[in-house]
Amino acid sequence: MEKSFIIEAPGNGKVSHTISIYNMDARVRAGTEIMRVRTTLSKRVKAGTRAMTYVGRPYNNKFWDNKKYAGNMNCSQLVWAAYKSATGIDLDGDGGKGVYLRDIKKSSWTYTYAYVQ
């Protein structure tokens, strides 16, 4: 799998899609954390491959109840579902009914390795 793109769920009324990492800095605020999951390269590739199957899905604005693999997807749900369904890794740091970006950030599986310049 190439490392030259990311998969994003850009917001309400839009669908998830790929974006070149070379265009990311123009769209993401300086100082934004770039995180990685503490696991093997093989499992990261499996999660990335699974995330590709979510491309084209409409945005889900129901964060409070988003621990599902089917239907609409929001940003944290897309990342959580890709890892959970492909590798069994649950990135939800608090185990609640919904998974938010803050839950992924506080997961013991994740760490920040860089910041957007």
C-alpha positions as CSV (number, residue, x, y, z in Angstrom):
1,M,0.0,0.0,0.0
2,E,1.4,3.4,-0.9
3,K,2.0,6.0,1.8
4,S,1.2,8.9,-0.5
5,F,-2.4,9.4,0.5
6,I,-4.8,9.4,3.4
7,I,-8.5,8.5,3.6
8,E,-10.7,11.2,5.2
9,A,-14.3,11.7,6.1
10,P,-14.4,15.5,5.4
11,G,-17.7,16.5,7.0
12,N,-21.5,16.8,6.7
13,G,-22.9,16.5,3.2
14,K,-19.6,15.1,1.8
15,V,-18.4,11.5,1.2
16,S,-15.2,9.9,2.4
17,H,-12.3,10.0,-0.1
18,T,-8.6,9.8,-0.6
19,I,-6.4,12.8,-0.5
20,S,-2.7,13.2,-1.4
21,I,-0.5,13.7,1.6
22,Y,1.2,16.4,-0.5
23,N,-2.0,18.5,-0.4
24,M,-2.7,17.8,3.3
25,D,-0.8,20.8,4.7
26,A,-3.0,23.2,2.8
27,R,-6.1,21.6,4.3
28,V,-5.0,20.9,7.9
29,R,-4.1,23.5,10.5
30,A,-0.5,23.8,11.5
31,G,0.2,22.0,14.8
32,T,-2.3,19.2,14.1
33,E,-1.0,15.9,15.5
34,I,-0.1,13.1,13.2
35,M,-0.6,9.8,15.0
36,R,0.3,6.2,14.6
37,V,-1.0,2.9,16.0
38,R,1.4,0.8,18.1
39,T,1.2,-2.4,16.1
40,T,2.9,-4.3,13.4
41,L,3.3,-3.0,9.8
42,S,1.2,-5.9,8.7
43,K,-1.7,-4.9,10.9
44,R,-1.4,-1.2,9.8
45,V,-1.6,-2.4,6.1
46,K,-4.7,-4.5,6.9
47,A,-6.4,-1.5,8.5
48,G,-5.5,0.7,5.6
49,T,-6.8,-1.8,3.1
50,R,-10.0,-2.1,5.1
51,A,-10.3,1.7,5.3
52,M,-10.2,1.8,1.4
53,T,-13.6,0.0,1.4
54,Y,-15.1,2.9,3.3
55,V,-14.2,5.4,0.5
56,G,-17.4,6.9,-1.0
57,R,-19.5,6.6,2.1
58,P,-21.6,9.6,3.2
59,Y,-20.7,11.5,6.4
60,N,-22.2,10.3,9.7
61,N,-22.8,13.2,12.1
62,K,-24.0,10.8,14.9
63,F,-20.7,10.5,16.9
64,W,-22.6,9.4,20.0
65,D,-23.6,6.1,18.5
66,N,-21.0,5.4,15.7
67,K,-19.5,2.0,16.7
68,K,-20.7,0.3,13.6
69,Y,-19.0,-0.8,10.4
70,A,-21.9,-0.3,8.0
71,G,-23.5,2.8,6.5
72,N,-22.3,6.4,6.8
73,M,-18.9,7.1,8.4
74,N,-17.3,10.0,10.2
75,C,-13.6,10.6,10.7
76,S,-13.1,8.9,14.0
77,Q,-15.5,6.1,13.1
78,L,-13.6,5.4,9.9
79,V,-10.3,4.9,11.7
80,W,-11.8,3.0,14.6
81,A,-13.8,0.6,12.3
82,A,-10.8,0.0,10.0
83,Y,-8.6,-1.2,12.9
84,K,-11.4,-3.0,14.8
85,S,-12.7,-5.0,11.8
86,A,-9.4,-5.7,10.1
87,T,-7.2,-6.4,13.2
88,G,-9.4,-6.6,16.3
89,I,-7.6,-3.5,17.7
90,D,-10.1,-1.3,19.5
91,L,-8.9,2.3,19.4
92,D,-11.7,3.6,21.6
93,G,-9.8,4.9,24.7
94,D,-12.9,5.0,26.9
95,G,-15.0,2.2,25.7
96,G,-18.2,4.3,25.4
97,K,-21.0,3.9,22.9
98,G,-19.5,6.3,20.5
99,V,-15.9,6.8,19.4
100,Y,-14.6,10.4,19.1
101,L,-11.2,11.7,18.0
102,R,-10.3,12.4,21.7
103,D,-11.0,8.7,22.4
104,I,-8.5,7.6,19.7
105,K,-6.0,10.1,21.0
106,K,-6.1,8.7,24.6
107,S,-6.0,5.1,23.4
108,S,-3.1,3.1,24.7
109,W,-2.6,1.9,21.1
110,T,-1.9,5.4,19.7
111,Y,0.9,7.9,19.9
112,T,1.8,11.2,18.2
113,Y,4.9,11.0,16.0
114,A,4.8,14.3,14.1
115,Y,2.9,17.6,13.7
116,V,1.7,19.4,10.6
117,Q,4.0,22.3,9.9
